[in-house]
Amino acid sequence: MGRKSEPESTSLPDAKGAIPLLATVGYEGASLEGLIAALQAGDVDMVLDVREVPWSRRREFAKGSLSEALAQAGIGYLHRKALGTPKPGRDAAKAGDRDSFARILASQLDSAEGQAALMEAAALARQGRLCLLCYEHDPRQCHRSEVAARLAALAPLEIRHLDPTAETGQRS
């Protein structure tokens, strides 16, 4: 049931010899408690919500509720719409049109707003243990993997995908 993802390392260490961690997580199928446990197991300091619309049918994952729950757990929260997939891209993904999805996402991330948000996120990732949050459980099916790859091109980062549905001890 619990899946453990191996970390993907990218780039070179910083001046201290450590490569900052950039985690990613999708809350699909997870409980709020499981998400927070995975973030804590991954030693995450800040969650960067990369959903274009930070709303969820599951109230605990809507922006306000999630931000409050994370704060109570000692984890920061930011939302950056510019790092989200626009509705036409989400529609293409739902339809299985991965080429259109990728093209629409690239256009969003290449926009002035997208580039500014990527630069801000890269700076945050250099400062501490940042985690990109989105809905999709499988990072290979989620745009957050592309956001993570673009961030790793801007800063030396170790990318690790966290699994909030895994058994304790297998969350990262």
N, C-alpha and C positions, 0 to 999 in steps of 0.2 A: 504494500500500500504506500508506504513512504518512499519517496524517491530521493536519492542523494545525488546532487550535481557536483561534479568536480570543478574546482575553480579554474577559470581561464585566465592565465597571466598575460599581461601585455606590457610593453615598454620597459623602461629602466628604473632602478631605484632612485629615490630622492637623495638629497645631500646627506641624510642620516643613514642611508642604506636601506630604508624601508619603502616599499611600494604601497601607496594608499589604497585602501579597499573601496571599491565601488560595488555595492550589492544591488541586486534587483529582486523584486518579489511581485508575485501576482496573487491576489486574494481569492481567486475563484476556488470555491469548495472549502475554504478555510473559515474557521471561526475567528472572531476578533482576538480572542485569547491566544489562538494558535499563531496568528500574525504577529502579535506582540512578543510572544515567546521566541519566534524565529528571528525577529529583529534583535531581541536581547541576546540570543545565542550567537548572532552574527556581530555583536558588539556595535550596533548601528547607533550613531548619534543623531542623525537627521534623515527624515523621509522626504523625498522630493516626489510629489504626486505628479505623474506625467499623463494623466487622463485629461483630454481636452475639457470634458465636463466632469467635474469631481462629485458626481451624484451617483447614488446606487439605490437599487430597489431594497437592498439590505441596509436599513437606516444606519447601522453602526459603521458602515464604510462610506457614508456621505461626508463631505469635507468637514463640516462643523463637528459632528460626532467623532469622527476619526481623529481630527486634530486634538480634541479634548482628551480622548482616551490615550493618545500617544504622549501628550503633555503629562498626564498622570503617571505614565511609565517612565518619564524622564527623557523622552525622545522628541526632538523638534519636528516641525511639519511645515512644508512650503508647497504651494501648488503653482505650477507654471503651465498655463494653457498652451503656450507656444510650443511646448514639447509633446503635445498630444496629437492624436490622429484626427484630422477633420472628418466630419460626418461622411462625405463621399468616400473617404478611405476606409472608414469602418464598414460602410455598406459594401464596398468592393471585397473586403476581407470576409464578411459574412457570406457573400456570393461565391467565395473561393477564387476570386480574381486577384491572385497574388501580384501579378505584374502591375495592375492599376493601383493596388494598395501601396506597393513600393514606390511607384511614381508620385502618388499623391503625398505620401509621407515625406519623400525626399524634397518635394516642392515646399512643404511646410517647414521642414528643418533648414532648408536653404534660404528661407525668407529672412528679412532683416530681423523680425521678432524672434524667429527660430534661432538664428545665429547669436543674438544677444542672450537668449535663454541658455543656449549651449555654453557660451563663455562664462556666464554666471554659475552654471552647474559645475563646470570644470574647476572653477575657483573654489566652490564649496567642497568638491571632492578632494582637492588638494589639502584642505584644512582638517578634514575629519572623515569619519566613516559614514558615507552617504549611501542611501538606498533609494533607487528608483522604484516607485510603486505604480502598478496598473492592475487591471482586472485579470487578464488572461493568465492562467496557471503556467502553461508551457512557454518558457521564454523564447523558444524557436518560433512560436506562432504570434508573438507579441512585439509591437513596435519598440518596446523598451530595450530590446536587444540592439536595435539599430541606434537608439539614443546612446546606449552604453558604449557601443563601438565608436561612435563619433566623439564621445567624451574621452575615450582612451587614445584617440588620435590627437587630442589636444593636451593631454596630461598623462604622465606615467601612472597607470592604475592597474590594480588586480581586480578583475571582474569575477564576482561570485553570485550565482543565482541561488537564492534562499527558497526553501520549501516549507511554507507554513502549514501544510497538511501532513508533514512527516512526523514520525514518532520522535519524542524527545531524544536528543543525542544525534539525530540524523537530519536536523533542520537546515544545515548548510553544507 
